[in-house]
């Protein structure tokens, strides 16, 4: 397992990107991404070492992150890149985690599947399949 990115829920992708670029010297990785399956729009930023932040904004009130934004947004999840998605899910469930979003393809990852789990330690984590 390798950390892929840290997800942050924001009220505006443009304002948040400008802040992280100015305050932390991060740079845009690519254009804004709209993911209709997850009902969000995303923007990835990274530092000189390749560490990435994912800025997340809900597209509607039904988005999984709409509630987080209503509560002020901010740090949302840590995403891990995994070789075997099913095995990684099974290991986490055996350690008390609950699947909160079943695996589905993600636009931001060229169709590789992602899933979200909530751990016993009250953490939201995301797994993304490693590149093929």
C-alpha positions as CSV (number, residue, x, y, z in Angstrom):
1,X,0.0,0.0,0.0
2,X,1.3,3.4,-0.9
3,X,-0.3,6.8,-0.2
4,X,-1.6,8.2,-3.4
5,X,-3.1,11.5,-2.2
6,X,-4.9,13.4,0.5
7,X,-8.5,14.5,-0.2
8,X,-9.8,17.9,0.9
9,X,-13.4,19.1,0.6
10,X,-13.5,22.7,-0.6
11,X,-16.2,25.3,-1.3
12,X,-14.5,26.5,-4.5
13,X,-11.8,24.6,-6.6
14,X,-10.5,27.9,-8.0
15,X,-10.1,29.6,-4.6
16,X,-8.6,26.5,-2.9
17,X,-6.2,25.9,-5.8
18,X,-5.0,29.5,-5.7
19,X,-4.5,29.2,-1.9
20,X,-2.5,26.0,-2.0
21,X,-0.4,27.2,-4.9
22,X,0.4,30.5,-3.2
23,X,0.9,29.3,0.4
24,X,2.5,26.0,-0.3
25,X,4.0,26.3,-3.7
26,X,1.9,23.4,-5.1
27,X,1.2,23.2,-8.8
28,X,-1.8,22.0,-10.8
29,X,-1.5,18.5,-12.1
30,X,-4.1,18.8,-14.8
31,X,-7.5,20.4,-15.6
32,X,-10.5,20.1,-13.4
33,X,-12.1,16.7,-13.5
34,X,-15.9,16.1,-13.3
35,X,-16.8,12.6,-12.0
36,X,-20.5,12.1,-12.5
37,X,-20.5,8.6,-10.7
38,X,-19.2,10.2,-7.5
39,X,-21.1,13.5,-8.1
40,X,-18.0,15.6,-7.6
41,X,-15.6,17.9,-9.4
42,X,-11.9,17.5,-8.6
43,X,-8.6,19.3,-9.0
44,X,-5.2,17.6,-8.2
45,X,-2.2,19.6,-7.0
46,X,1.3,18.3,-6.2
47,X,4.5,19.4,-4.7
48,X,8.0,19.0,-6.0
49,X,8.3,15.5,-4.5
50,X,5.1,14.3,-6.2
51,X,2.9,14.3,-3.1
52,X,-0.6,15.1,-4.2
53,X,-3.7,16.9,-2.8
54,X,-7.1,16.2,-4.3
55,X,-9.4,19.2,-4.0
56,X,-13.0,18.0,-4.0
57,X,-16.2,19.9,-4.5
58,X,-19.7,18.5,-4.6
59,X,-21.7,18.8,-7.8
60,X,-25.1,18.5,-6.0
61,X,-26.7,18.2,-2.6
62,X,-26.7,14.4,-3.2
63,X,-23.0,14.2,-3.5
64,X,-21.2,12.1,-0.9
65,X,-19.2,15.1,0.1
66,X,-22.1,17.7,0.3
67,X,-22.6,17.0,4.0
68,X,-18.8,17.4,4.7
69,X,-18.9,20.8,2.9
70,X,-21.9,21.9,5.0
71,X,-19.9,21.1,8.1
72,X,-17.1,23.3,6.9
73,X,-15.2,21.0,4.5
74,X,-11.5,20.4,5.0
75,X,-9.5,17.2,5.4
76,X,-11.7,14.4,4.1
77,X,-9.7,11.2,3.4
78,X,-6.3,9.6,2.7
79,X,-6.2,7.5,-0.5
80,X,-3.9,4.5,-0.8
81,X,-2.9,2.9,-4.1
82,X,-3.3,-0.9,-3.8
83,X,-2.3,-3.8,-6.1
84,X,-5.3,-6.0,-5.2
85,X,-8.4,-4.0,-4.4
86,X,-10.6,-7.0,-3.2
87,X,-7.9,-8.3,-0.9
88,X,-7.2,-4.9,0.5
89,X,-10.9,-4.4,1.2
90,X,-11.1,-7.8,2.9
91,X,-8.1,-7.0,5.1
92,X,-9.6,-3.7,6.2
93,X,-13.1,-5.3,6.9
94,X,-11.4,-8.0,9.0
95,X,-9.8,-5.2,11.0
96,X,-13.2,-3.6,11.7
97,X,-13.6,-1.2,8.7
98,X,-16.9,-0.8,7.0
99,X,-17.3,-0.3,3.2
100,X,-19.1,3.0,2.6
101,X,-18.8,3.1,-1.1
102,X,-18.6,-0.1,-3.2
103,X,-15.8,-0.2,-5.8
104,X,-16.6,1.8,-9.0
105,X,-14.6,3.2,-11.9
106,X,-13.2,6.7,-11.3
107,X,-12.7,9.3,-14.1
108,X,-9.8,10.8,-12.2
109,X,-7.9,7.5,-12.4
110,X,-8.6,6.5,-16.0
111,X,-11.4,4.1,-15.0
112,X,-9.4,2.3,-12.3
113,X,-11.8,1.4,-9.5
114,X,-11.9,3.2,-6.2
115,X,-13.7,2.3,-2.9
116,X,-14.2,4.1,0.4
117,X,-14.0,2.6,3.8
118,X,-14.6,4.0,7.3
119,X,-12.2,2.5,9.9
120,X,-12.6,1.7,13.6
121,X,-10.4,4.7,14.2
122,X,-13.0,6.9,12.6
123,X,-11.0,7.6,9.5
124,X,-12.3,7.7,5.9
125,X,-9.9,6.0,3.6
126,X,-10.0,5.5,-0.2
127,X,-8.4,2.7,-2.1
128,X,-7.5,3.1,-5.8
129,X,-6.3,0.2,-7.9
130,X,-2.7,0.5,-9.0
131,X,-2.1,1.2,-12.6
132,X,-2.4,-1.7,-15.0
